[in-house]
Amino acid sequence: MFRRILIANRGEIALRILRACRELGIETVCVYSTADRNAPYLRLADRAICIGPGPAEESYLNISRIISAAEVADVDAIHPGYGFLSERADFAAICRDCKIEFIGPSPEAMAKLGDKVACKQTAKANKVPIFPGSEGAVDDEEEAVKIADDIGYPVIIKASAGGGGRGMRVCRNEASLRSNIRAAQQEALAAFGNGAVFIEKFLEHARHVEVQCLGDKHGHAVYLWERDCSMQRRHQKIIEEAPGPGIERKKMQTVCEAAARLIKAAEYSGAATVEFLMDEKQNFYMLEVNTRVQVEHPVTELITGIDIVKMSILVAAGLPIPFKQKDVEIRGHAMECRINAEDPDRNFMPSAGRIDTWETPGGPGVRLDTHVIPGYVVPPNYDSMIGKLIVHADDREQCIERMARALREFRVGPIKTTIPLHSRLMEHSDFRRGGIDIHFLERLLK
């Protein structure tokens, strides 16, 4: 087992990893930027090292500074959390070259699954359902038009190395495709350093369903069932729940088995999420693979009883997954609301600043993953998420009622948050009956 781990992240995920390490008897080193120098979780680490100023490019995205901190602190491993460097194959390779274990997949597995074109090819070879579209990256405008004509409009242009909606364009006709493909390539190049894009069929009324998987260094892979992440805005998830409401269980099991097959074929070690879109007939099409722990991992932890963050550390240390697929059972229903420092009434404008009022919910089946305490100052430099409210109950109806109750108890001020929006969504009849798709929130907010 590792003796000391450096946590190359910030906020609630840094605290989540720190707590898992503490329970495993592992020392922790937290890195931080000057914008986070007063973050309360730093006091819980065995050591904290400043790695630069507030801008992420000069701190949490600065590989040389993070590696230097790791060497100074004499750590055995680095846990990247999510975001920042978590899906950078070059960072994983540098860790390996420096004889530091990267808690996540190998650079080779990350490259195979993190690049959407390579992932699609691997998925096809392993009978994972994929979208009709280009076999690889599309460079030529005429080639793009031919592919779109073959599969039919609407189509979507996607960045091969991307995520979060960047480098993504929906095209409903040839003129739109021609005008958007170069723009998508340029945006992808600017965002990810890779301008490759590909084309797929676009589903008008799709649900976003993802399968949580774990792999180890002994060739084992298991699935921890699915999460429904259809409630989203601009490709960013707002609410996640498990299991997916109304999905036929035998069909879902088949898709989960396919996801685990893909993870095993890639010789993947660690936590991974295989993401799918599901159409109105419950046909599934793979979107991508997230080669890291997901923001919404607590939802799966609550319905399975499996600590995903601890598992990622154990398998990185070379231990086999300590359970078999038949042991993974679904218990009840869980739901997560992302609490962001944003004002939904002003087009989700970020709301940085000092938090004076911080009254958190509690009671049976309520979990809050956050690094915030009263007096905490939300910096303007990073993602606006300040916490994740997760609840668990015997069934979906009780879960929604529990979440609604917990949201009513949650008071934050004077900054604006997404809590009022979540409360509104809990009361919406379409959400309550599970009748939403990935464009539901955008239609609601028009």
Wavefront OBJ file of the C-alpha trace (Angstrom):
o trace
v 0.000 0.000 0.000
v 1.113 3.573 -0.600
v 2.808 5.410 2.236
v 2.111 8.970 1.034
v -0.119 10.404 -1.719
v -0.107 13.860 -3.279
v -3.588 15.182 -4.121
v -3.260 17.195 -7.340
v -6.604 18.958 -7.094
v -8.670 21.326 -4.981
v -12.065 21.825 -3.373
v -14.482 19.062 -2.469
v -12.707 16.342 -4.465
v -9.405 17.093 -2.712
v -11.185 16.699 0.618
v -12.934 13.519 -0.583
v -9.595 11.934 -1.544
v -7.970 13.147 1.669
v -10.637 11.429 3.751
v -10.277 8.166 1.828
v -6.514 8.246 2.353
v -6.955 8.899 6.054
v -9.205 5.846 6.410
v -6.621 3.741 4.561
v -3.813 4.956 6.824
v -2.071 6.874 4.030
v -0.347 10.238 4.576
v -1.542 13.107 2.401
v 0.105 16.069 0.701
v -2.223 18.742 -0.674
v -1.059 21.247 -3.247
v -2.780 24.603 -3.462
v -2.723 27.904 -5.314
v -2.556 31.291 -3.626
v -6.299 31.651 -4.344
v -6.897 28.572 -2.158
v -4.363 29.335 0.570
v -7.101 29.625 3.217
v -9.054 26.540 2.109
v -10.133 24.766 5.320
v -9.324 21.235 4.107
v -5.618 22.102 3.910
v -5.483 21.909 7.706
v -6.452 18.233 7.530
v -3.553 17.267 5.257
v -0.262 16.051 6.664
v 1.459 18.635 4.484
v 0.347 21.457 2.170
v 2.522 22.941 -0.586
v 1.811 26.105 -2.568
v 2.361 25.554 -6.294
v 1.646 28.994 -7.713
v -0.844 31.831 -8.200
v -4.590 31.595 -8.758
v -4.799 30.979 -12.529
v -5.006 27.217 -13.080
v -2.385 27.347 -15.842
v 0.129 28.540 -13.255
v -0.825 26.088 -10.533
v -3.188 23.092 -10.883
v -2.393 22.668 -14.589
v 1.340 23.242 -14.169
v 2.824 19.758 -14.436
v 6.392 20.727 -13.551
v 5.312 22.417 -10.320
v 3.150 19.471 -9.275
v 5.922 16.969 -9.990
v 8.399 19.155 -8.089
v 6.046 19.207 -5.095
v 5.685 15.427 -5.308
v 9.456 14.943 -5.326
v 10.049 17.402 -2.488
v 7.378 15.645 -0.395
v 8.698 12.184 -1.350
v 5.297 10.758 -2.279
v 4.581 7.317 -3.725
v 1.602 8.329 -5.833
v -0.468 11.216 -7.194
v -4.270 11.250 -7.241
v -5.525 13.725 -9.872
v -9.215 13.743 -8.875
v -11.358 15.053 -11.742
v -10.791 17.971 -14.101
v -7.395 19.679 -14.373
v -4.781 16.990 -15.225
v -6.935 13.937 -14.535
v -7.336 12.906 -18.195
v -3.948 13.997 -19.501
v -2.059 10.958 -20.786
v 1.155 12.994 -20.909
v 0.848 13.740 -17.171
v 0.313 10.049 -16.405
v 3.396 9.236 -18.505
v 5.517 11.853 -16.705
v 4.450 10.423 -13.340
v 5.556 6.984 -14.507
v 8.890 8.325 -15.771
v 9.439 9.932 -12.364
v 8.670 6.610 -10.608
v 5.485 8.069 -9.091
v 2.280 6.011 -9.380
v -0.532 7.815 -11.196
v -3.813 6.840 -9.523
v -5.759 6.156 -12.678
v -5.277 4.294 -15.948
v -1.987 3.815 -17.752
v -1.099 6.440 -20.382
v -1.770 3.805 -23.055
v -5.260 2.952 -21.753
v -6.060 6.624 -21.296
v -5.031 7.411 -24.868
v -7.040 4.493 -26.209
v -10.244 5.477 -24.421
v -9.777 9.218 -23.872
v -9.512 9.991 -27.572
v -13.058 9.698 -28.879
v -12.092 8.367 -32.312
v -9.790 5.665 -30.913
v -12.399 4.841 -28.264
v -15.110 4.434 -30.876
v -12.929 2.017 -32.845
v -12.160 -0.026 -29.712
v -15.854 -0.052 -28.789
v -16.868 -1.275 -32.229
v -14.335 -4.104 -32.025
v -15.832 -5.170 -28.670
v -19.497 -4.994 -29.707
v -20.322 -1.898 -27.703
v -23.228 -0.008 -29.362
v -21.967 3.153 -31.095
v -23.474 5.968 -33.141
v -23.502 5.803 -36.935
v -20.972 8.308 -38.207
v -17.383 8.789 -39.332
v -14.923 5.972 -38.717
v -12.224 8.445 -37.708
v -11.329 12.121 -37.710
v -12.830 14.186 -40.538
v -10.492 16.741 -42.116
v -12.207 17.506 -45.409
v -15.441 19.479 -45.726
v -16.656 17.385 -48.659
v -16.025 14.185 -46.723
v -18.104 15.598 -43.866
v -20.980 16.389 -46.225
v -20.889 12.861 -47.687
v -20.985 11.248 -44.229
v -23.906 13.447 -43.176
v -25.801 12.582 -46.353
v -25.268 8.870 -45.649
v -26.460 8.886 -42.021
v -29.032 11.679 -42.374
v -29.455 15.023 -40.632
v -29.307 16.246 -37.945
v -25.658 15.415 -37.196
v -23.280 16.578 -34.514
v -19.627 17.594 -34.866
v -17.495 16.609 -31.872
v -13.912 17.232 -30.819
v -11.952 13.984 -30.704
v -10.004 15.034 -27.608
v -12.732 17.136 -26.041
v -15.476 17.276 -23.492
v -17.818 19.680 -21.762
v -19.444 20.750 -25.014
v -16.353 22.474 -26.454
v -15.716 21.856 -30.139
v -19.295 20.581 -30.466
v -21.821 21.756 -33.077
v -25.281 20.463 -34.063
v -25.970 20.762 -37.791
v -29.425 20.288 -39.292
v -28.521 20.801 -42.957
v -25.567 20.943 -45.337
v -25.137 24.715 -45.095
v -24.887 24.515 -41.323
v -22.371 21.660 -41.542
v -20.142 23.541 -43.973
v -20.169 26.700 -41.871
v -19.503 24.918 -38.560
v -16.848 22.298 -39.237
v -13.890 24.690 -39.421
v -15.114 26.598 -36.378
v -15.387 23.345 -34.424
v -11.849 22.363 -35.428
v -10.459 25.727 -34.337
v -12.294 25.618 -31.017
v -11.067 22.081 -30.353
v -7.484 23.070 -31.166
v -7.651 26.058 -28.829
v -9.282 24.102 -25.980
v -7.445 20.770 -26.176
v -4.400 21.270 -28.397
v -5.952 18.821 -30.850
v -8.165 20.048 -33.689
v -9.423 16.626 -34.791
v -13.215 16.335 -35.043
v -15.612 13.584 -36.072
v -19.282 13.393 -37.056
v -22.112 11.355 -35.561
v -25.862 11.099 -35.869
v -27.624 13.527 -33.485
v -30.555 12.352 -31.366
v -33.258 14.979 -30.821
v -34.814 13.492 -27.660
v -32.052 11.539 -25.958
v -31.355 10.646 -22.364
v -27.805 10.617 -21.026
v -27.077 7.341 -19.240
v -23.599 6.368 -18.041
v -22.145 3.150 -16.665
v -19.702 3.249 -13.756
v -16.904 0.690 -14.132
v -13.805 -0.391 -12.241
v -10.775 -2.174 -13.632
v -7.646 -3.533 -11.968
v -4.119 -4.539 -12.996
v -5.046 -8.229 -12.968
v -7.346 -8.042 -15.997
v -10.604 -7.788 -14.055
v -13.381 -5.328 -14.860
v -16.761 -4.876 -13.192
v -19.685 -2.511 -13.650
v -21.448 -0.729 -10.796
v -24.626 -0.162 -12.797
v -25.812 3.079 -14.362
v -26.557 6.719 -13.593
v -28.995 8.953 -15.465
v -27.483 12.398 -16.103
v -30.081 13.797 -18.496
v -30.743 16.958 -16.477
v -28.028 19.189 -17.900
v -27.346 22.630 -19.274
v -24.902 23.268 -22.114
v -23.599 19.708 -21.741
v -22.860 20.259 -18.043
v -24.692 17.916 -15.666
v -27.006 19.462 -13.066
v -28.735 16.454 -11.440
v -27.637 12.811 -11.504
v -29.518 9.784 -10.232
v -29.296 6.010 -10.060
v -30.700 3.731 -11.191
v -32.036 5.313 -14.380
v -35.815 5.798 -14.101
v -37.939 3.635 -16.361
v -35.083 1.764 -18.062
v -35.793 -1.896 -18.803
v -33.422 -3.773 -16.503
v -32.397 -6.615 -18.810
v -31.526 -4.124 -21.543
v -29.565 -2.032 -19.045
v -27.659 -5.084 -17.862
v -26.657 -5.866 -21.466
v -25.333 -2.325 -21.888
v -23.475 -2.496 -18.559
v -21.850 -5.771 -19.608
v -20.737 -4.150 -22.870
v -19.216 -1.229 -20.940
v -17.224 -3.562 -18.699
v -16.054 -5.447 -21.811
v -14.694 -2.217 -23.237
v -12.819 -1.381 -20.018
v -11.306 -4.849 -19.907
v -10.276 -4.741 -23.575
v -8.397 -1.492 -22.956
v -6.501 -3.115 -20.036
v -7.828 -0.297 -17.901
v -7.061 0.109 -14.196
v -9.064 2.441 -11.967
v -12.456 4.126 -12.074
v -13.979 4.818 -15.498
v -17.375 5.877 -16.784
v -18.702 4.760 -20.155
v -21.264 7.312 -21.312
v -24.214 6.564 -23.586
v -27.157 8.349 -25.143
v -30.434 6.448 -25.067
v -33.196 7.126 -27.591
v -36.951 6.953 -27.018
v -36.966 3.214 -27.826
v -34.205 2.586 -25.271
v -31.554 1.936 -27.890
v -28.111 2.864 -26.543
v -25.209 4.558 -28.346
v -21.812 5.131 -26.728
v -20.726 8.749 -26.387
v -17.308 8.547 -24.748
v -15.332 7.200 -21.814
v -14.307 9.408 -18.900
v -10.965 8.023 -17.746
v -11.205 9.263 -14.155
v -13.453 9.378 -11.132
v -16.642 11.316 -11.919
v -18.140 14.249 -10.030
v -21.287 12.155 -9.511
v -19.547 9.047 -8.132
v -21.348 9.354 -4.725
v -24.654 8.424 -6.387
v -23.231 5.012 -7.273
v -21.553 4.664 -3.889
v -24.920 5.053 -2.153
v -26.769 2.428 -4.219
v -23.942 -0.145 -4.158
v -22.150 0.491 -0.851
v -18.797 0.541 -2.707
v -16.294 3.339 -1.984
v -15.118 4.244 -5.494
v -12.335 6.587 -4.352
v -10.857 3.945 -2.060
v -11.130 1.375 -4.849
v -9.178 3.659 -7.205
v -6.371 3.843 -4.660
v -6.345 0.111 -3.918
v -6.202 -0.981 -7.559
v -3.490 1.607 -8.291
v -1.451 -0.044 -5.534
v -1.773 -3.331 -7.431
v -4.511 -5.006 -5.410
v -7.273 -6.890 -7.224
v -10.867 -5.704 -7.073
v -12.060 -7.350 -3.812
v -15.493 -8.434 -5.073
v -17.085 -10.147 -8.067
v -19.732 -8.876 -10.450
v -22.446 -11.001 -8.847
v -21.799 -9.214 -5.536
v -22.775 -5.770 -6.924
v -26.421 -5.141 -6.112
v -28.620 -2.051 -6.410
v -30.050 -0.889 -3.086
v -32.731 1.775 -3.330
v -32.408 5.045 -5.251
v -29.898 7.914 -5.013
v -29.788 11.420 -6.432
v -27.219 14.228 -6.542
v -27.742 17.965 -7.026
v -24.676 19.996 -7.916
v -24.656 23.166 -5.827
v -22.946 25.865 -7.888
v -22.115 29.445 -6.954
v -24.145 30.782 -9.872
v -27.270 32.897 -10.336
v -29.824 30.949 -12.425
v -31.935 34.113 -12.790
v -29.063 35.920 -14.519
v -28.095 33.290 -17.069
v -26.070 31.349 -14.473
v -23.645 34.197 -13.885
v -20.845 33.090 -11.501
v -21.278 34.390 -7.953
v -17.879 34.434 -6.297
v -17.311 35.958 -2.867
v -17.520 35.374 0.858
v -20.099 32.948 2.281
v -21.442 34.239 5.600
v -24.542 32.034 5.839
v -23.902 28.312 5.472
v -26.650 26.177 7.030
v -26.477 22.616 5.724
v -29.166 19.898 5.648
v -29.000 16.590 7.500
v -31.137 13.694 8.592
v -31.460 10.089 7.356
v -30.099 9.377 3.898
v -28.557 12.840 3.348
v -24.904 13.329 2.362
v -23.145 16.609 1.556
v -19.742 16.537 -0.138
v -18.249 20.015 0.219
v -15.134 21.871 1.324
v -17.065 25.005 2.328
v -17.438 26.370 5.866
v -18.927 29.680 7.058
v -16.576 32.497 6.079
v -15.204 30.644 3.064
v -14.487 32.866 0.061
v -15.417 31.369 -3.315
v -12.551 32.291 -5.684
v -13.351 33.444 -9.231
v -10.591 31.337 -10.774
v -12.180 27.891 -10.948
v -15.328 25.856 -11.534
v -18.282 27.281 -9.617
v -19.314 24.056 -7.850
v -19.186 24.481 -4.066
v -20.820 21.228 -3.056
v -22.799 18.136 -3.961
v -26.001 17.304 -2.123
v -26.706 13.575 -2.359
v -29.654 11.683 -0.903
v -30.606 8.014 -0.752
v -34.015 6.403 -0.162
v -35.862 3.151 -0.778
v -37.316 4.281 -4.106
v -37.277 7.230 -6.518
v -40.418 8.905 -5.191
v -39.082 8.933 -1.631
v -35.695 10.052 -2.937
v -37.209 13.114 -4.634
v -39.147 14.017 -1.489
v -36.004 13.661 0.611
v -34.026 15.845 -1.783
v -36.775 18.479 -1.792
v -36.737 18.503 2.013
v -32.929 18.754 2.164
v -32.891 21.635 -0.338
v -35.410 23.541 1.788
v -33.031 23.206 4.756
v -29.982 24.381 2.779
v -29.321 28.112 3.255
v -26.364 29.894 1.636
v -25.698 33.623 1.441
v -25.105 36.279 0.436
v -23.784 34.698 -2.778
v -26.269 33.231 -5.245
v -26.489 29.473 -5.778
v -28.419 26.934 -7.839
v -30.378 25.712 -4.794
v -33.623 27.524 -5.820
v -33.416 25.982 -9.307
v -33.021 22.496 -7.843
v -36.023 23.058 -5.587
v -38.069 24.085 -8.618
v -36.976 20.993 -10.553
v -37.909 18.651 -7.701
v -41.505 19.885 -8.030
v -41.722 19.655 -11.828
v -44.198 17.012 -12.981
v -42.070 15.891 -15.957
v -39.045 15.340 -13.738
v -41.093 13.492 -11.142
v -42.375 11.021 -13.725
v -38.909 10.615 -15.280
v -39.987 12.200 -18.556
v -36.974 14.346 -19.388
v -34.216 14.396 -21.997
v -30.895 16.217 -22.312
v -32.589 19.358 -23.680
v -35.292 19.558 -20.986
v -33.623 22.241 -18.874
v -32.784 24.433 -21.856
v -36.442 24.331 -22.942
v -37.606 25.071 -19.385
v -35.365 28.123 -19.027
v -36.243 29.736 -22.355
l 1 2 3 4 5 6 7 8 9 10 11 12 13 14 15 16 17 18 19 20 21 22 23 24 25 26 27 28 29 30 31 32 33 34 35 36 37 38 39 40 41 42 43 44 45 46 47 48 49 50 51 52 53 54 55 56 57 58 59 60 61 62 63 64 65 66 67 68 69 70 71 72 73 74 75 76 77 78 79 80 81 82 83 84 85 86 87 88 89 90 91 92 93 94 95 96 97 98 99 100 101 102 103 104 105 106 107 108 109 110 111 112 113 114 115 116 117 118 119 120 121 122 123 124 125 126 127 128 129 130 131 132 133 134 135 136 137 138 139 140 141 142 143 144 145 146 147 148 149 150 151 152 153 154 155 156 157 158 159 160 161 162 163 164 165 166 167 168 169 170 171 172 173 174 175 176 177 178 179 180 181 182 183 184 185 186 187 188 189 190 191 192 193 194 195 196 197 198 199 200 201 202 203 204 205 206 207 208 209 210 211 212 213 214 215 216 217 218 219 220 221 222 223 224 225 226 227 228 229 230 231 232 233 234 235 236 237 238 239 240 241 242 243 244 245 246 247 248 249 250 251 252 253 254 255 256 257 258 259 260 261 262 263 264 265 266 267 268 269 270 271 272 273 274 275 276 277 278 279 280 281 282 283 284 285 286 287 288 289 290 291 292 293 294 295 296 297 298 299 300 301 302 303 304 305 306 307 308 309 310 311 312 313 314 315 316 317 318 319 320 321 322 323 324 325 326 327 328 329 330 331 332 333 334 335 336 337 338 339 340 341 342 343 344 345 346 347 348 349 350 351 352 353 354 355 356 357 358 359 360 361 362 363 364 365 366 367 368 369 370 371 372 373 374 375 376 377 378 379 380 381 382 383 384 385 386 387 388 389 390 391 392 393 394 395 396 397 398 399 400 401 402 403 404 405 406 407 408 409 410 411 412 413 414 415 416 417 418 419 420 421 422 423 424 425 426 427 428 429 430 431 432 433 434 435 436 437 438 439 440 441 442 443 444 445 446
